[in-house]
């Protein structure tokens, strides 16, 4: 059986972060749209690990909850 680099990660840790593709799938938007929204401050900034960019699922979920609460109060995006 061949091991991949991800085999050494704990499942909870591996599921706790998104790469750009995973974040796009989660938010149902393209990676290009994510980068555009980062530059305008509409999406939380990534965590940089070397040249890799990752997003904490907890931070993304918190950001989504804040946006939902503002929308429910009639606030702007």
N, CA, C and O atoms as a GROMACS GRO file, in nm:
protein
  308
    1UNK      N    1   0.084  -0.118   0.000
    1UNK     CA    2   0.000   0.000   0.000
    1UNK      C    3   0.089   0.124   0.000
    1UNK      O    4   0.179   0.135   0.083
    2UNK      N    5   0.064   0.215  -0.091
    2UNK     CA    6   0.143   0.337  -0.101
    2UNK      C    7   0.084   0.445  -0.012
    2UNK      O    8  -0.037   0.468  -0.011
    3UNK      N    9   0.170   0.511   0.063
    3UNK     CA   10   0.126   0.619   0.150
    3UNK      C   11   0.140   0.751   0.076
    3UNK      O   12   0.234   0.772   0.000
    4UNK      N   13   0.045   0.838   0.099
    4UNK     CA   14   0.053   0.974   0.045
    4UNK      C   15   0.086   1.069   0.159
    4UNK      O   16   0.065   1.034   0.275
    5UNK      N   17   0.136   1.188   0.129
    5UNK     CA   18   0.170   1.281   0.237
    5UNK      C   19   0.056   1.308   0.333
    5UNK      O   20   0.079   1.327   0.452
    6UNK      N   21  -0.068   1.309   0.285
    6UNK     CA   22  -0.183   1.334   0.370
    6UNK      C   23  -0.214   1.222   0.467
    6UNK      O   24  -0.290   1.242   0.562
    7UNK      N   25  -0.155   1.103   0.445
    7UNK     CA   26  -0.181   0.990   0.533
    7UNK      C   27  -0.129   1.015   0.674
    7UNK      O   28  -0.177   0.953   0.769
    8UNK      N   29  -0.033   1.104   0.690
    8UNK     CA   30   0.024   1.131   0.821
    8UNK      C   31  -0.057   1.234   0.899
    8UNK      O   32  -0.030   1.256   1.017
    9UNK      N   33  -0.155   1.298   0.835
    9UNK     CA   34  -0.236   1.399   0.903
    9UNK      C   35  -0.346   1.331   0.983
    9UNK      O   36  -0.400   1.228   0.943
   10UNK      N   37  -0.376   1.389   1.097
   10UNK     CA   38  -0.491   1.343   1.172
   10UNK      C   39  -0.616   1.382   1.094
   10UNK      O   40  -0.622   1.493   1.041
   11UNK      N   41  -0.715   1.296   1.086
   11UNK     CA   42  -0.835   1.328   1.008
   11UNK      C   43  -0.900   1.459   1.050
   11UNK      O   44  -0.944   1.536   0.964
   12UNK      N   45  -0.906   1.487   1.179
   12UNK     CA   46  -0.970   1.611   1.226
   12UNK      C   47  -0.892   1.734   1.179
   12UNK      O   48  -0.952   1.836   1.146
   13UNK      N   49  -0.760   1.723   1.175
   13UNK     CA   50  -0.679   1.836   1.130
   13UNK      C   51  -0.692   1.853   0.980
   13UNK      O   52  -0.705   1.966   0.932
   14UNK      N   53  -0.687   1.745   0.906
   14UNK     CA   54  -0.697   1.753   0.760
   14UNK      C   55  -0.831   1.812   0.718
   14UNK      O   56  -0.838   1.885   0.619
   15UNK      N   57  -0.938   1.782   0.792
   15UNK     CA   58  -1.070   1.834   0.759
   15UNK      C   59  -1.092   1.976   0.811
   15UNK      O   60  -1.192   2.039   0.777
   16UNK      N   61  -1.001   2.027   0.893
   16UNK     CA   62  -1.019   2.156   0.956
   16UNK      C   63  -0.968   2.272   0.873
   16UNK      O   64  -0.987   2.388   0.911
   17UNK      N   65  -0.905   2.244   0.760
   17UNK     CA   66  -0.854   2.351   0.674
   17UNK      C   67  -0.893   2.324   0.529
   17UNK      O   68  -0.914   2.210   0.488
   18UNK      N   69  -0.903   2.434   0.453
   18UNK     CA   70  -0.933   2.425   0.311
   18UNK      C   71  -0.815   2.477   0.230
   18UNK      O   72  -0.749   2.572   0.272
   19UNK      N   73  -0.790   2.416   0.116
   19UNK     CA   74  -0.704   2.480   0.017
   19UNK      C   75  -0.798   2.560  -0.073
   19UNK      O   76  -0.919   2.561  -0.049
   20UNK      N   77  -0.745   2.628  -0.174
   20UNK     CA   78  -0.828   2.716  -0.257
   20UNK      C   79  -0.940   2.639  -0.327
   20UNK      O   80  -1.052   2.689  -0.338
   21UNK      N   81  -0.911   2.519  -0.374
   21UNK     CA   82  -1.014   2.440  -0.441
   21UNK      C   83  -1.122   2.395  -0.343
   21UNK      O   84  -1.241   2.401  -0.373
   22UNK      N   85  -1.079   2.350  -0.226
   22UNK     CA   86  -1.174   2.307  -0.123
   22UNK      C   87  -1.262   2.421  -0.074
   22UNK      O   88  -1.381   2.402  -0.051
   23UNK      N   89  -1.202   2.539  -0.058
   23UNK     CA   90  -1.280   2.655  -0.016
   23UNK      C   91  -1.382   2.692  -0.124
   23UNK      O   92  -1.496   2.726  -0.093
   24UNK      N   93  -1.340   2.686  -0.249
   24UNK     CA   94  -1.431   2.714  -0.358
   24UNK      C   95  -1.549   2.618  -0.361
   24UNK      O   96  -1.663   2.659  -0.381
   25UNK      N   97  -1.521   2.490  -0.341
   25UNK     CA   98  -1.628   2.391  -0.337
   25UNK      C   99  -1.722   2.418  -0.219
   25UNK      O  100  -1.844   2.408  -0.233
   26UNK      N  101  -1.665   2.451  -0.105
   26UNK     CA  102  -1.743   2.477   0.015
   26UNK      C  103  -1.834   2.599  -0.002
   26UNK      O  104  -1.950   2.597   0.038
   27UNK      N  105  -1.780   2.704  -0.063
   27UNK     CA  106  -1.856   2.828  -0.082
   27UNK      C  107  -1.936   2.830  -0.212
   27UNK      O  108  -2.016   2.921  -0.234
   28UNK      N  109  -1.914   2.731  -0.297
   28UNK     CA  110  -1.980   2.722  -0.428
   28UNK      C  111  -1.944   2.840  -0.518
   28UNK      O  112  -2.029   2.894  -0.589
   29UNK      N  113  -1.816   2.880  -0.514
   29UNK     CA  114  -1.765   2.984  -0.603
   29UNK      C  115  -1.628   2.938  -0.656
   29UNK      O  116  -1.566   2.850  -0.597
   30UNK      N  117  -1.584   2.999  -0.765
   30UNK     CA  118  -1.458   2.957  -0.826
   30UNK      C  119  -1.338   3.011  -0.748
   30UNK      O  120  -1.348   3.112  -0.678
   31UNK      N  121  -1.223   2.943  -0.760
   31UNK     CA  122  -1.101   2.994  -0.697
   31UNK      C  123  -1.069   3.137  -0.743
   31UNK      O  124  -1.024   3.218  -0.662
   32UNK      N  125  -1.092   3.167  -0.868
   32UNK     CA  126  -1.064   3.302  -0.918
   32UNK      C  127  -1.150   3.406  -0.844
   32UNK      O  128  -1.102   3.514  -0.810
   33UNK      N  129  -1.277   3.372  -0.821
   33UNK     CA  130  -1.365   3.462  -0.747
   33UNK      C  131  -1.316   3.479  -0.603
   33UNK      O  132  -1.323   3.589  -0.548
   34UNK      N  133  -1.268   3.371  -0.544
   34UNK     CA  134  -1.215   3.380  -0.407
   34UNK      C  135  -1.099   3.479  -0.403
   34UNK      O  136  -1.096   3.566  -0.317
   35UNK      N  137  -1.003   3.466  -0.495
   35UNK     CA  138  -0.888   3.558  -0.495
   35UNK      C  139  -0.935   3.702  -0.513
   35UNK      O  140  -0.881   3.792  -0.449
   36UNK      N  141  -1.032   3.723  -0.599
   36UNK     CA  142  -1.084   3.858  -0.621
   36UNK      C  143  -1.148   3.912  -0.493
   36UNK      O  144  -1.129   4.028  -0.457
   37UNK      N  145  -1.225   3.828  -0.425
   37UNK     CA  146  -1.291   3.871  -0.302
   37UNK      C  147  -1.193   3.892  -0.187
   37UNK      O  148  -1.217   3.975  -0.100
   38UNK      N  149  -1.082   3.818  -0.186
   38UNK     CA  150  -0.979   3.841  -0.085
   38UNK      C  151  -0.920   3.980  -0.103
   38UNK      O  152  -0.898   4.052  -0.005
   39UNK      N  153  -0.894   4.018  -0.228
   39UNK     CA  154  -0.832   4.148  -0.254
   39UNK      C  155  -0.923   4.264  -0.216
   39UNK      O  156  -0.875   4.374  -0.188
   40UNK      N  157  -1.055   4.241  -0.213
   40UNK     CA  158  -1.149   4.346  -0.173
   40UNK      C  159  -1.193   4.332  -0.027
   40UNK      O  160  -1.272   4.412   0.022
   41UNK      N  161  -1.141   4.230   0.042
   41UNK     CA  162  -1.175   4.210   0.182
   41UNK      C  163  -1.307   4.140   0.206
   41UNK      O  164  -1.357   4.141   0.318
   42UNK      N  165  -1.364   4.079   0.104
   42UNK     CA  166  -1.494   4.012   0.117
   42UNK      C  167  -1.482   3.868   0.166
   42UNK      O  168  -1.583   3.808   0.203
   43UNK      N  169  -1.363   3.813   0.167
   43UNK     CA  170  -1.339   3.676   0.214
   43UNK      C  171  -1.223   3.684   0.313
   43UNK      O  172  -1.130   3.762   0.294
   44UNK      N  173  -1.228   3.603   0.419
   44UNK     CA  174  -1.117   3.606   0.515
   44UNK      C  175  -0.983   3.578   0.446
   44UNK      O  176  -0.977   3.497   0.353
   45UNK      N  177  -0.877   3.644   0.490
   45UNK     CA  178  -0.747   3.618   0.430
   45UNK      C  179  -0.698   3.477   0.463
   45UNK      O  180  -0.735   3.420   0.566
   46UNK      N  181  -0.614   3.421   0.377
   46UNK     CA  182  -0.564   3.285   0.403
   46UNK      C  183  -0.453   3.284   0.508
   46UNK      O  184  -0.393   3.386   0.540
   47UNK      N  185  -0.429   3.165   0.558
   47UNK     CA  186  -0.313   3.138   0.643
   47UNK      C  187  -0.203   3.094   0.547
   47UNK      O  188  -0.224   3.002   0.468
   48UNK      N  189  -0.089   3.157   0.552
   48UNK     CA  190   0.021   3.123   0.462
   48UNK      C  191   0.115   3.024   0.530
   48UNK      O  192   0.164   3.047   0.640
   49UNK      N  193   0.138   2.913   0.461
   49UNK     CA  194   0.231   2.811   0.507
   49UNK      C  195   0.328   2.792   0.393
   49UNK      O  196   0.302   2.717   0.299
   50UNK      N  197   0.442   2.860   0.401
   50UNK     CA  198   0.533   2.863   0.287
   50UNK      C  199   0.463   2.934   0.173
   50UNK      O  200   0.415   3.046   0.190
   51UNK      N  201   0.457   2.870   0.058
   51UNK     CA  202   0.386   2.927  -0.057
   51UNK      C  203   0.241   2.879  -0.064
   51UNK      O  204   0.165   2.923  -0.150
   52UNK      N  205   0.204   2.790   0.027
   52UNK     CA  206   0.068   2.738   0.030
   52UNK      C  207  -0.025   2.832   0.106
   52UNK      O  208   0.016   2.898   0.201
   53UNK      N  209  -0.148   2.835   0.063
   53UNK     CA  210  -0.250   2.914   0.130
   53UNK      C  211  -0.358   2.820   0.179
   53UNK      O  212  -0.403   2.732   0.105
   54UNK      N  213  -0.400   2.839   0.302
   54UNK     CA  214  -0.504   2.756   0.362
   54UNK      C  215  -0.599   2.844   0.439
   54UNK      O  216  -0.563   2.953   0.485
   55UNK      N  217  -0.724   2.796   0.453
   55UNK     CA  218  -0.825   2.866   0.530
   55UNK      C  219  -0.877   2.774   0.638
   55UNK      O  220  -0.909   2.658   0.611
   56UNK      N  221  -0.885   2.823   0.759
   56UNK     CA  222  -0.939   2.748   0.871
   56UNK      C  223  -1.090   2.734   0.852
   56UNK      O  224  -1.160   2.832   0.827
   57UNK      N  225  -1.139   2.612   0.863
   57UNK     CA  226  -1.284   2.591   0.850
   57UNK      C  227  -1.358   2.668   0.957
   57UNK      O  228  -1.465   2.723   0.932
   58UNK      N  229  -1.302   2.672   1.079
   58UNK     CA  230  -1.368   2.745   1.187
   58UNK      C  231  -1.378   2.894   1.154
   58UNK      O  232  -1.481   2.956   1.180
   59UNK      N  233  -1.271   2.952   1.097
   59UNK     CA  234  -1.273   3.094   1.061
   59UNK      C  235  -1.373   3.120   0.950
   59UNK      O  236  -1.445   3.220   0.952
   60UNK      N  237  -1.378   3.031   0.852
   60UNK     CA  238  -1.472   3.047   0.740
   60UNK      C  239  -1.616   3.034   0.791
   60UNK      O  240  -1.702   3.113   0.752
   61UNK      N  241  -1.641   2.936   0.878
   61UNK     CA  242  -1.776   2.919   0.932
   61UNK      C  243  -1.817   3.040   1.016
   61UNK      O  244  -1.932   3.083   1.010
   62UNK      N  245  -1.725   3.095   1.093
   62UNK     CA  246  -1.752   3.215   1.172
   62UNK      C  247  -1.783   3.334   1.082
   62UNK      O  248  -1.877   3.410   1.109
   63UNK      N  249  -1.705   3.350   0.976
   63UNK     CA  250  -1.726   3.458   0.879
   63UNK      C  251  -1.864   3.444   0.813
   63UNK      O  252  -1.935   3.542   0.798
   64UNK      N  253  -1.901   3.321   0.775
   64UNK     CA  254  -2.032   3.298   0.715
   64UNK      C  255  -2.144   3.330   0.814
   64UNK      O  256  -2.245   3.390   0.776
   65UNK      N  257  -2.128   3.290   0.939
   65UNK     CA  258  -2.230   3.318   1.041
   65UNK      C  259  -2.246   3.469   1.062
   65UNK      O  260  -2.358   3.518   1.075
   66UNK      N  261  -2.134   3.542   1.063
   66UNK     CA  262  -2.141   3.688   1.077
   66UNK      C  263  -2.215   3.750   0.959
   66UNK      O  264  -2.298   3.839   0.978
   67UNK      N  265  -2.186   3.704   0.838
   67UNK     CA  266  -2.253   3.757   0.719
   67UNK      C  267  -2.403   3.725   0.723
   67UNK      O  268  -2.486   3.808   0.684
   68UNK      N  269  -2.438   3.605   0.768
   68UNK     CA  270  -2.578   3.567   0.776
   68UNK      C  271  -2.652   3.653   0.880
   68UNK      O  272  -2.766   3.693   0.858
   69UNK      N  273  -2.586   3.680   0.992
   69UNK     CA  274  -2.648   3.763   1.097
   69UNK      C  275  -2.669   3.906   1.046
   69UNK      O  276  -2.774   3.966   1.072
   70UNK      N  277  -2.570   3.960   0.973
   70UNK     CA  278  -2.585   4.095   0.918
   70UNK      C  279  -2.696   4.098   0.814
   70UNK      O  280  -2.773   4.194   0.810
   71UNK      N  281  -2.706   3.996   0.733
   71UNK     CA  282  -2.811   3.990   0.631
   71UNK      C  283  -2.948   3.982   0.695
   71UNK      O  284  -3.044   4.042   0.647
   72UNK      N  285  -2.958   3.906   0.806
   72UNK     CA  286  -3.085   3.892   0.875
   72UNK      C  287  -3.131   4.023   0.938
   72UNK      O  288  -3.251   4.048   0.952
   73UNK      N  289  -3.034   4.107   0.976
   73UNK     CA  290  -3.065   4.238   1.034
   73UNK      C  291  -3.085   4.344   0.927
   73UNK      O  292  -3.114   4.460   0.958
   74UNK      N  293  -3.070   4.305   0.802
   74UNK     CA  294  -3.088   4.400   0.693
   74UNK      C  295  -2.962   4.480   0.663
   74UNK      O  296  -2.968   4.582   0.594
   75UNK      N  297  -2.848   4.433   0.713
   75UNK     CA  298  -2.720   4.500   0.688
   75UNK      C  299  -2.672   4.476   0.548
   75UNK      O  300  -2.722   4.388   0.477
   76UNK      N  301  -2.573   4.553   0.508
   76UNK     CA  302  -2.514   4.535   0.375
   76UNK      C  303  -2.415   4.422   0.376
   76UNK      O  304  -2.375   4.373   0.482
   77UNK      N  305  -2.376   4.379   0.257
   77UNK     CA  306  -2.278   4.271   0.242
   77UNK      C  307  -2.147   4.322   0.281
   77UNK      O  308  -2.049   4.248   0.276
   0.00000   0.00000   0.00000
